[in-house]
């Protein structure tokens, strides 16, 4: 069965580029095929930019929607990356049961408590 990846990108051109590179890398190394439909995915990644207005609120709203998918599909992997995830040590520690990974393009890190 084909493993599927869904990436939602908000932000600058660099975020778009990083998302494209992540998709290519996960395809090449793990066989994940990109899908536009979050409900089909085995991995959901949210790549964000804090420069844009209300970025953190958008992230929390999106995570709330993805929480419903995680409840139906417990093995679903969710990751948050980009500028918003990079602010502070663990900006989403309250959502750590939902998100498995927080990452910057060059520095993926597990959520707090998984060190």
N, C-alpha and C positions, 0 to 999 in steps of 0.2 A: 504494500500500500504506500502511496506517495505521501510524504510528509509535507505539510503546507505551512507557509509563513505569511503573516499579514503585517505590514509596516504602515503605521500612520505617522506622517511627517508634518510638523508645523514649524514654520520658521523660514530661515534664510536659505540661500542657494547652497551654502555649505551643508546644511541639514539634508537637503535633497540629495546632494552628492554622497554624503555619509550613508544615507539610507540605501542608496543604490549599491554602494560598496558592500554594506552589510548583507544585502540580499544576494549579491554575487558570491560572497565568501561563504555564507551558509548553504548555498546551493552546491558550491564546489567541494566543501568539506563534509557536509552532512546530508546533501541531497534534498534540501528544502526547496520546494517550488513556491514562488510568489503567488498569492491569491488576493484579489480585491475584496473578498468576502470574509469578514472577521469570523463569522460562525463556522467557516470551513477550516480554520487554521488550527495547527497544533502549537504554534508559537505566535504570540502577539507582541510586537515591539512598538513603542511610542517614542519617537525621536523629536525632541522639542527645542525651542529657542526661547530664552527668557527676555530677549529684546522686545519681542512682540507683546502688545498689550494683553493683560489678563492671561498670560501663559499658564500660570500655576492653577488658576481656576479651571481652565480648559482641561488640564491634565487630570485634576480630581474628578471632573464630570465624566471624562472618558473612562477613567478607571472604574467609576461607578457602573457604567454600562458594561464594561468587560467583566466586572464582578459577577454579573448575572450569567455570563458565558462560562466563567470558571465554576460556578455552582452546578451547572449542567455537565461540565467536562472537567473533573478535578485534576487531570493530568496536564491541563493547559498551562503552558509556560508564558508568563507575562514579564516583560522588561521595559524599563523606562530609561531613556538616555538623552543626551544632549545637554544644553546649557541649564535647563531647569533642574535636571537631576544632579547636576554638578554643584549646585549652590548648597553649601554646607556639607557636613559629613554624610548624613543620611536624611535628605529632605522629606522622604516619604516613609519614615520608620513606622508611622501609624498604619500604613497600608502594607507592611512587610509580609503579612500572611497572604496577601493577594499577589504582590510583585515578588518574583524570585530574584530578579537582577536589576541593578541600577548601573548605568555605564556612561562613560565618556568614550568617544570614538577610540581613543588610544589606551583606555584604562578601565576595562570591565571590572566590577566589584560585586560580591554577593551582598545581600541586604544585611543590616545590623543583626548581630547575633549568630551569623553563619561563619564568622571569621575563624 
